[in-house]
Amino acid sequence: MRLGTLINEFGDEQLCYFHENHFLSVEQIGAVFGTFFPGTLNELLESGEEFEEMQEWWDHEADERLPRAPEASIHFENATLGSAIPRPGKIIDQDGSRPQSSVISGNGEIRLPDVPNIMASAGVGLVIRKSCRNFDPAESNWRDFVAGFTQMTCLTTREESGFRAAYDSFLSLGPILISMDEFADQETLDVGFVVSDEVFEEMIALDFGQRLADLSQIMTLHPGDVILVPGSTSMEVQGGETLECRFEDLLPLVNPVVAAEPLVSETSLDTE
C-alpha cells in the first residue's frame, strides 16, 4: 500500500492513495465506494485497526476500483506535495531527537543558518504503527510495529551545542509512505543520494529489531513517531545546491538549498 499527503488549494492536508503515479483522495474514494477511513495519516495510525482494514482493502480492491474514480485523481506532476506524516510525534535519530519545526513538506526549501560545516545525509524514516515498550526481538517481529517507510534527507551541524539537528527545515520527509507488506521478501533498501548531480548509492540493511528494542527500553514509541535511518554518506552542503533522495520507485525527494537571511525580531525593529 502506498499513501501520500497532498496540500489542497485551501492549504489543508489530504490523505491520498498513490496508485500508478496518481494521488487519489481517501475521502473522495470513500464517498464513491463506501470505504470510509480517516483523512490524515496521523488519525489513521492512531485509530489502530483501521490501518490494517485499509491495507486489506488496498490488497483486494485498489487495482480495480481506483482507476474507476478519475474525478478523485491528480497526477503527481500537478500535485502540491506534503509530508507522508505531516505531524510526526517523536522524531528520533542517532543524535537524539528533532523538533517538529525541523520538518519541511514535500519538495520544500532547505534554509541554511549562518553556521559552518552543515552536513546532509539521505536515508529512510520508519513510521511507527503500534505502541511499543520494551520490545524483545526474540519474541516479536519488529515489522508488526512499523507502518512503513518514507524517504528522507536530514541535515546536522558540527556545533558543540546540543541543537545540531534542531534547525528549521533540517529534515525533509518524503510525501509517500510505503507499507511494510511491500518489503516482505527484502533484506535491504536501496537509496540514492544526489548532491548537485553527484550521485551516491546507499544500501540500508532491513534489520531494525535491535534498534527498536534499544529505543523502546528508553521510551514508549507511539503511532506516528518517526525513526530516522540515514545512510553512511554525509556531505557538506551550501546554499545554491540541490539535494535529492531516491528510494525504490517512489517520486524523488528534491530539495533546493538556500542560505537563510538573518532573522530580525520585532523588538529589534526601529519604530521611530
FIKEKOL-900973 format. One record per residue (C-alpha): residue number from 1; residue in three letters; y, z, x. Coordinates in nm, 2 decimals. Layout:
N
{resi:NUM; resn:ALA; Y:Y; Z:Z; X:X}
...
***
This chain:
272
{resi:1; resn:MET; Y:0.00; Z:0.00; X:0.00}
{resi:2; resn:ARG; Y:0.35; Z:-0.08; X:0.12}
{resi:3; resn:LEU; Y:0.66; Z:0.09; X:-0.02}
{resi:4; resn:GLY; Y:1.02; Z:0.04; X:0.06}
{resi:5; resn:THR; Y:1.36; Z:0.17; X:-0.03}
{resi:6; resn:LEU; Y:1.65; Z:-0.06; X:-0.13}
{resi:7; resn:ILE; Y:2.01; Z:0.02; X:-0.19}
{resi:8; resn:ASN; Y:2.14; Z:-0.14; X:-0.51}
{resi:9; resn:GLU; Y:2.49; Z:-0.27; X:-0.59}
{resi:10; resn:PHE; Y:2.59; Z:0.08; X:-0.70}
{resi:11; resn:GLY; Y:2.48; Z:0.24; X:-0.38}
{resi:12; resn:ASP; Y:2.17; Z:0.40; X:-0.54}
{resi:13; resn:GLU; Y:1.83; Z:0.42; X:-0.38}
{resi:14; resn:GLN; Y:1.54; Z:0.23; X:-0.54}
{resi:15; resn:LEU; Y:1.18; Z:0.28; X:-0.45}
{resi:16; resn:CYS; Y:1.01; Z:-0.06; X:-0.44}
{resi:17; resn:TYR; Y:0.67; Z:-0.21; X:-0.38}
{resi:18; resn:PHE; Y:0.67; Z:-0.45; X:-0.08}
{resi:19; resn:HIS; Y:0.45; Z:-0.75; X:-0.16}
{resi:20; resn:GLU; Y:0.44; Z:-1.09; X:0.01}
{resi:21; resn:ASN; Y:0.79; Z:-1.05; X:0.16}
{resi:22; resn:HIS; Y:0.94; Z:-0.94; X:-0.17}
{resi:23; resn:PHE; Y:1.06; Z:-0.60; X:-0.29}
{resi:24; resn:LEU; Y:0.98; Z:-0.51; X:-0.65}
{resi:25; resn:SER; Y:1.14; Z:-0.21; X:-0.82}
{resi:26; resn:VAL; Y:0.88; Z:0.05; X:-0.91}
{resi:27; resn:GLU; Y:1.09; Z:0.15; X:-1.21}
{resi:28; resn:GLN; Y:1.11; Z:-0.21; X:-1.34}
{resi:29; resn:ILE; Y:0.74; Z:-0.27; X:-1.28}
{resi:30; resn:GLY; Y:0.66; Z:0.05; X:-1.47}
{resi:31; resn:ALA; Y:0.86; Z:-0.08; X:-1.76}
{resi:32; resn:VAL; Y:0.68; Z:-0.41; X:-1.77}
{resi:33; resn:PHE; Y:0.32; Z:-0.29; X:-1.71}
{resi:34; resn:GLY; Y:0.33; Z:0.07; X:-1.82}
{resi:35; resn:THR; Y:0.28; Z:0.22; X:-1.48}
{resi:36; resn:PHE; Y:0.54; Z:0.50; X:-1.46}
{resi:37; resn:PHE; Y:0.59; Z:0.66; X:-1.12}
{resi:38; resn:PRO; Y:0.88; Z:0.85; X:-0.96}
{resi:39; resn:GLY; Y:1.17; Z:0.64; X:-0.85}
{resi:40; resn:THR; Y:1.21; Z:0.77; X:-0.49}
{resi:41; resn:LEU; Y:0.96; Z:0.83; X:-0.22}
{resi:42; resn:ASN; Y:1.06; Z:1.19; X:-0.18}
{resi:43; resn:GLU; Y:0.99; Z:1.25; X:-0.55}
{resi:44; resn:LEU; Y:0.66; Z:1.06; X:-0.53}
{resi:45; resn:LEU; Y:0.54; Z:1.26; X:-0.24}
{resi:46; resn:GLU; Y:0.64; Z:1.59; X:-0.39}
{resi:47; resn:SER; Y:0.46; Z:1.51; X:-0.71}
{resi:48; resn:GLY; Y:0.13; Z:1.53; X:-0.54}
{resi:49; resn:GLU; Y:-0.14; Z:1.34; X:-0.72}
{resi:50; resn:GLU; Y:0.09; Z:1.05; X:-0.83}
{resi:51; resn:PHE; Y:0.09; Z:0.91; X:-0.48}
{resi:52; resn:GLU; Y:-0.28; Z:0.87; X:-0.50}
{resi:53; resn:GLU; Y:-0.26; Z:0.73; X:-0.85}
{resi:54; resn:MET; Y:0.00; Z:0.47; X:-0.73}
{resi:55; resn:GLN; Y:-0.23; Z:0.38; X:-0.44}
{resi:56; resn:GLU; Y:-0.52; Z:0.33; X:-0.67}
{resi:57; resn:TRP; Y:-0.30; Z:0.10; X:-0.89}
{resi:58; resn:TRP; Y:-0.19; Z:-0.09; X:-0.59}
{resi:59; resn:ASP; Y:-0.55; Z:-0.14; X:-0.47}
{resi:60; resn:HIS; Y:-0.68; Z:-0.27; X:-0.80}
{resi:61; resn:GLU; Y:-0.39; Z:-0.44; X:-0.98}
{resi:62; resn:ALA; Y:-0.09; Z:-0.51; X:-0.74}
{resi:63; resn:ASP; Y:-0.21; Z:-0.85; X:-0.63}
{resi:64; resn:GLU; Y:-0.25; Z:-0.97; X:-0.98}
{resi:65; resn:ARG; Y:0.04; Z:-0.80; X:-1.16}
{resi:66; resn:LEU; Y:0.33; Z:-0.80; X:-0.91}
{resi:67; resn:PRO; Y:0.37; Z:-1.18; X:-0.89}
{resi:68; resn:ARG; Y:0.40; Z:-1.18; X:-1.27}
{resi:69; resn:ALA; Y:0.73; Z:-1.00; X:-1.26}
{resi:70; resn:PRO; Y:0.98; Z:-1.23; X:-1.09}
{resi:71; resn:GLU; Y:1.27; Z:-1.07; X:-1.26}
{resi:72; resn:ALA; Y:1.20; Z:-0.75; X:-1.06}
{resi:73; resn:SER; Y:1.15; Z:-0.93; X:-0.73}
{resi:74; resn:ILE; Y:1.40; Z:-0.95; X:-0.44}
{resi:75; resn:HIS; Y:1.32; Z:-1.15; X:-0.12}
{resi:76; resn:PHE; Y:1.37; Z:-0.94; X:0.19}
{resi:77; resn:GLU; Y:1.65; Z:-1.17; X:0.32}
{resi:78; resn:ASN; Y:1.86; Z:-1.08; X:0.01}
{resi:79; resn:ALA; Y:1.79; Z:-0.71; X:0.01}
{resi:80; resn:THR; Y:2.00; Z:-0.42; X:0.13}
{resi:81; resn:LEU; Y:1.76; Z:-0.20; X:0.32}
{resi:82; resn:GLY; Y:1.74; Z:0.17; X:0.31}
{resi:83; resn:SER; Y:1.51; Z:0.40; X:0.50}
{resi:84; resn:ALA; Y:1.15; Z:0.43; X:0.38}
{resi:85; resn:ILE; Y:1.20; Z:0.81; X:0.35}
{resi:86; resn:PRO; Y:1.57; Z:0.84; X:0.25}
{resi:87; resn:ARG; Y:1.59; Z:1.22; X:0.28}
{resi:88; resn:PRO; Y:1.33; Z:1.35; X:0.52}
{resi:89; resn:GLY; Y:1.25; Z:1.72; X:0.51}
{resi:90; resn:LYS; Y:1.20; Z:1.83; X:0.87}
{resi:91; resn:ILE; Y:1.23; Z:1.56; X:1.14}
{resi:92; resn:ILE; Y:1.01; Z:1.67; X:1.43}
{resi:93; resn:ASP; Y:0.98; Z:1.51; X:1.77}
{resi:94; resn:GLN; Y:0.88; Z:1.60; X:2.12}
{resi:95; resn:ASP; Y:1.22; Z:1.75; X:2.19}
{resi:96; resn:GLY; Y:1.22; Z:1.98; X:1.89}
{resi:97; resn:SER; Y:1.38; Z:1.87; X:1.56}
{resi:98; resn:ARG; Y:1.66; Z:1.64; X:1.44}
{resi:99; resn:PRO; Y:1.90; Z:1.69; X:1.16}
{resi:100; resn:GLN; Y:1.91; Z:1.46; X:0.85}
{resi:101; resn:SER; Y:2.25; Z:1.34; X:0.96}
{resi:102; resn:SER; Y:2.10; Z:1.17; X:1.26}
{resi:103; resn:VAL; Y:1.91; Z:0.92; X:1.03}
{resi:104; resn:ILE; Y:2.06; Z:0.58; X:0.95}
{resi:105; resn:SER; Y:1.93; Z:0.34; X:0.69}
{resi:106; resn:GLY; Y:1.76; Z:0.01; X:0.74}
{resi:107; resn:ASN; Y:1.93; Z:-0.20; X:1.00}
{resi:108; resn:GLY; Y:2.25; Z:0.01; X:1.03}
{resi:109; resn:GLU; Y:2.47; Z:0.05; X:1.33}
{resi:110; resn:ILE; Y:2.38; Z:0.30; X:1.61}
{resi:111; resn:ARG; Y:2.71; Z:0.45; X:1.72}
{resi:112; resn:LEU; Y:2.71; Z:0.60; X:2.07}
{resi:113; resn:PRO; Y:2.90; Z:0.92; X:2.15}
{resi:114; resn:ASP; Y:3.11; Z:0.93; X:2.47}
{resi:115; resn:VAL; Y:2.84; Z:1.08; X:2.69}
{resi:116; resn:PRO; Y:2.64; Z:0.92; X:2.98}
{resi:117; resn:ASN; Y:2.27; Z:0.85; X:3.01}
{resi:118; resn:ILE; Y:2.18; Z:0.77; X:2.65}
{resi:119; resn:MET; Y:1.81; Z:0.67; X:2.63}
{resi:120; resn:ALA; Y:1.63; Z:0.48; X:2.35}
{resi:121; resn:SER; Y:1.26; Z:0.45; X:2.25}
{resi:122; resn:ALA; Y:1.07; Z:0.28; X:1.98}
{resi:123; resn:GLY; Y:0.77; Z:0.41; X:1.80}
{resi:124; resn:VAL; Y:0.64; Z:0.53; X:1.47}
{resi:125; resn:GLY; Y:0.72; Z:0.80; X:1.22}
{resi:126; resn:LEU; Y:0.43; Z:0.98; X:1.04}
{resi:127; resn:VAL; Y:0.54; Z:1.08; X:0.69}
{resi:128; resn:ILE; Y:0.36; Z:1.39; X:0.56}
{resi:129; resn:ARG; Y:0.20; Z:1.37; X:0.22}
{resi:130; resn:LYS; Y:0.04; Z:1.71; X:0.17}
{resi:131; resn:SER; Y:0.15; Z:2.06; X:0.27}
{resi:132; resn:CYS; Y:-0.02; Z:2.16; X:0.59}
{resi:133; resn:ARG; Y:-0.05; Z:2.50; X:0.76}
{resi:134; resn:ASN; Y:-0.29; Z:2.60; X:1.04}
{resi:135; resn:PHE; Y:-0.47; Z:2.26; X:1.03}
{resi:136; resn:ASP; Y:-0.80; Z:2.25; X:1.20}
{resi:137; resn:PRO; Y:-0.91; Z:1.90; X:1.32}
{resi:138; resn:ALA; Y:-1.27; Z:2.03; X:1.33}
{resi:139; resn:GLU; Y:-1.27; Z:2.10; X:0.96}
{resi:140; resn:SER; Y:-1.04; Z:1.84; X:0.81}
{resi:141; resn:ASN; Y:-0.92; Z:1.48; X:0.87}
{resi:142; resn:TRP; Y:-0.56; Z:1.46; X:0.97}
{resi:143; resn:ARG; Y:-0.53; Z:1.13; X:0.77}
{resi:144; resn:ASP; Y:-0.56; Z:1.32; X:0.45}
{resi:145; resn:PHE; Y:-0.23; Z:1.49; X:0.51}
{resi:146; resn:VAL; Y:-0.03; Z:1.18; X:0.61}
{resi:147; resn:ALA; Y:0.12; Z:0.93; X:0.36}
{resi:148; resn:GLY; Y:0.16; Z:0.66; X:0.62}
{resi:149; resn:PHE; Y:0.37; Z:0.52; X:0.90}
{resi:150; resn:THR; Y:0.71; Z:0.36; X:0.93}
{resi:151; resn:GLN; Y:0.86; Z:0.21; X:1.25}
{resi:152; resn:MET; Y:1.15; Z:0.39; X:1.42}
{resi:153; resn:THR; Y:1.39; Z:0.38; X:1.70}
{resi:154; resn:CYS; Y:1.52; Z:0.71; X:1.84}
{resi:155; resn:LEU; Y:1.78; Z:0.80; X:2.10}
{resi:156; resn:THR; Y:1.84; Z:1.10; X:2.31}
{resi:157; resn:THR; Y:2.09; Z:1.20; X:2.59}
{resi:158; resn:ARG; Y:2.03; Z:1.39; X:2.91}
{resi:159; resn:GLU; Y:2.28; Z:1.66; X:2.84}
{resi:160; resn:GLU; Y:2.19; Z:2.02; X:2.93}
{resi:161; resn:SER; Y:2.28; Z:2.14; X:2.58}
{resi:162; resn:GLY; Y:2.02; Z:2.17; X:2.31}
{resi:163; resn:PHE; Y:2.16; Z:1.89; X:2.10}
{resi:164; resn:ARG; Y:2.04; Z:1.59; X:2.29}
{resi:165; resn:ALA; Y:1.89; Z:1.42; X:1.99}
{resi:166; resn:ALA; Y:2.12; Z:1.56; X:1.71}
{resi:167; resn:TYR; Y:2.40; Z:1.30; X:1.72}
{resi:168; resn:ASP; Y:2.47; Z:1.10; X:1.41}
{resi:169; resn:SER; Y:2.28; Z:0.76; X:1.39}
{resi:170; resn:PHE; Y:2.04; Z:0.86; X:1.67}
{resi:171; resn:LEU; Y:1.74; Z:0.79; X:1.45}
{resi:172; resn:SER; Y:1.67; Z:0.46; X:1.27}
{resi:173; resn:LEU; Y:1.38; Z:0.47; X:1.03}
{resi:174; resn:GLY; Y:1.22; Z:0.15; X:0.90}
{resi:175; resn:PRO; Y:1.26; Z:0.05; X:0.54}
{resi:176; resn:ILE; Y:0.89; Z:0.02; X:0.47}
{resi:177; resn:LEU; Y:0.61; Z:0.28; X:0.46}
{resi:178; resn:ILE; Y:0.25; Z:0.15; X:0.52}
{resi:179; resn:SER; Y:-0.01; Z:0.39; X:0.37}
{resi:180; resn:MET; Y:-0.30; Z:0.52; X:0.57}
{resi:181; resn:ASP; Y:-0.56; Z:0.31; X:0.40}
{resi:182; resn:GLU; Y:-0.44; Z:0.01; X:0.59}
{resi:183; resn:PHE; Y:-0.53; Z:0.18; X:0.91}
{resi:184; resn:ALA; Y:-0.88; Z:0.29; X:0.82}
{resi:185; resn:ASP; Y:-1.05; Z:0.09; X:1.10}
{resi:186; resn:GLN; Y:-0.78; Z:0.10; X:1.36}
{resi:187; resn:GLU; Y:-0.77; Z:0.33; X:1.66}
{resi:188; resn:THR; Y:-0.43; Z:0.22; X:1.80}
{resi:189; resn:LEU; Y:-0.09; Z:0.09; X:1.67}
{resi:190; resn:ASP; Y:0.08; Z:-0.19; X:1.85}
{resi:191; resn:VAL; Y:0.46; Z:-0.15; X:1.87}
{resi:192; resn:GLY; Y:0.71; Z:-0.39; X:2.02}
{resi:193; resn:PHE; Y:1.04; Z:-0.26; X:2.16}
{resi:194; resn:VAL; Y:1.32; Z:-0.51; X:2.22}
{resi:195; resn:VAL; Y:1.64; Z:-0.42; X:2.41}
{resi:196; resn:SER; Y:1.88; Z:-0.72; X:2.40}
{resi:197; resn:ASP; Y:1.60; Z:-0.98; X:2.41}
{resi:198; resn:GLU; Y:1.39; Z:-0.79; X:2.68}
{resi:199; resn:VAL; Y:1.05; Z:-0.72; X:2.52}
{resi:200; resn:PHE; Y:0.83; Z:-0.41; X:2.59}
{resi:201; resn:GLU; Y:0.49; Z:-0.38; X:2.44}
{resi:202; resn:GLU; Y:0.36; Z:-0.03; X:2.34}
{resi:203; resn:MET; Y:0.02; Z:0.09; X:2.23}
{resi:204; resn:ILE; Y:0.01; Z:0.42; X:2.05}
{resi:205; resn:ALA; Y:-0.33; Z:0.59; X:2.00}
{resi:206; resn:LEU; Y:-0.42; Z:0.68; X:1.64}
{resi:207; resn:ASP; Y:-0.53; Z:1.03; X:1.72}
{resi:208; resn:PHE; Y:-0.29; Z:1.28; X:1.58}
{resi:209; resn:GLY; Y:-0.53; Z:1.56; X:1.48}
{resi:210; resn:GLN; Y:-0.43; Z:1.79; X:1.77}
{resi:211; resn:ARG; Y:-0.06; Z:1.71; X:1.72}
{resi:212; resn:LEU; Y:-0.09; Z:1.81; X:1.36}
{resi:213; resn:ALA; Y:-0.28; Z:2.12; X:1.45}
{resi:214; resn:ASP; Y:-0.03; Z:2.23; X:1.71}
{resi:215; resn:LEU; Y:0.27; Z:2.18; X:1.48}
{resi:216; resn:SER; Y:0.11; Z:2.34; X:1.18}
{resi:217; resn:GLN; Y:0.04; Z:2.66; X:1.38}
{resi:218; resn:ILE; Y:0.42; Z:2.69; X:1.43}
{resi:219; resn:MET; Y:0.55; Z:2.57; X:1.09}
{resi:220; resn:THR; Y:0.43; Z:2.47; X:0.75}
{resi:221; resn:LEU; Y:0.45; Z:2.09; X:0.71}
{resi:222; resn:HIS; Y:0.56; Z:1.97; X:0.37}
{resi:223; resn:PRO; Y:0.56; Z:1.64; X:0.18}
{resi:224; resn:GLY; Y:0.84; Z:1.43; X:0.31}
{resi:225; resn:ASP; Y:0.85; Z:1.58; X:0.66}
{resi:226; resn:VAL; Y:0.85; Z:1.32; X:0.94}
{resi:227; resn:ILE; Y:0.68; Z:1.35; X:1.28}
{resi:228; resn:LEU; Y:0.82; Z:1.11; X:1.54}
{resi:229; resn:VAL; Y:0.59; Z:0.95; X:1.79}
{resi:230; resn:PRO; Y:0.78; Z:0.75; X:2.04}
{resi:231; resn:GLY; Y:0.63; Z:0.50; X:2.28}
{resi:232; resn:SER; Y:0.63; Z:0.55; X:2.66}
{resi:233; resn:THR; Y:0.91; Z:0.31; X:2.73}
{resi:234; resn:SER; Y:1.26; Z:0.47; X:2.74}
{resi:235; resn:MET; Y:1.56; Z:0.25; X:2.82}
{resi:236; resn:GLU; Y:1.92; Z:0.34; X:2.88}
{resi:237; resn:VAL; Y:2.15; Z:0.17; X:2.62}
{resi:238; resn:GLN; Y:2.51; Z:0.08; X:2.59}
{resi:239; resn:GLY; Y:2.75; Z:-0.05; X:2.33}
{resi:240; resn:GLY; Y:2.71; Z:-0.42; X:2.26}
{resi:241; resn:GLU; Y:2.33; Z:-0.42; X:2.29}
{resi:242; resn:THR; Y:2.08; Z:-0.46; X:2.01}
{resi:243; resn:LEU; Y:1.76; Z:-0.25; X:1.97}
{resi:244; resn:GLU; Y:1.46; Z:-0.38; X:1.78}
{resi:245; resn:CYS; Y:1.13; Z:-0.22; X:1.68}
{resi:246; resn:ARG; Y:0.84; Z:-0.45; X:1.58}
{resi:247; resn:PHE; Y:0.55; Z:-0.28; X:1.41}
{resi:248; resn:GLU; Y:0.24; Z:-0.45; X:1.28}
{resi:249; resn:ASP; Y:0.35; Z:-0.73; X:1.05}
{resi:250; resn:LEU; Y:0.65; Z:-0.54; X:0.90}
{resi:251; resn:LEU; Y:1.00; Z:-0.66; X:0.89}
{resi:252; resn:PRO; Y:1.16; Z:-0.59; X:1.23}
{resi:253; resn:LEU; Y:1.39; Z:-0.29; X:1.25}
{resi:254; resn:VAL; Y:1.71; Z:-0.43; X:1.42}
{resi:255; resn:ASN; Y:2.00; Z:-0.20; X:1.50}
{resi:256; resn:PRO; Y:2.32; Z:-0.31; X:1.67}
{resi:257; resn:VAL; Y:2.46; Z:-0.06; X:1.92}
{resi:258; resn:VAL; Y:2.83; Z:0.01; X:1.92}
{resi:259; resn:ALA; Y:3.04; Z:0.26; X:2.12}
{resi:260; resn:ALA; Y:3.20; Z:0.51; X:1.88}
{resi:261; resn:GLU; Y:3.57; Z:0.56; X:1.87}
{resi:262; resn:PRO; Y:3.69; Z:0.92; X:1.94}
{resi:263; resn:LEU; Y:3.69; Z:1.14; X:1.64}
{resi:264; resn:VAL; Y:4.02; Z:1.28; X:1.52}
{resi:265; resn:SER; Y:4.01; Z:1.59; X:1.30}
{resi:266; resn:GLU; Y:4.25; Z:1.62; X:1.01}
{resi:267; resn:THR; Y:4.41; Z:1.93; X:1.16}
{resi:268; resn:SER; Y:4.50; Z:1.74; X:1.47}
{resi:269; resn:LEU; Y:4.69; Z:1.46; X:1.30}
{resi:270; resn:ASP; Y:5.06; Z:1.45; X:1.34}
{resi:271; resn:THR; Y:5.20; Z:1.53; X:0.99}
{resi:272; resn:GLU; Y:5.57; Z:1.50; X:1.09}
***
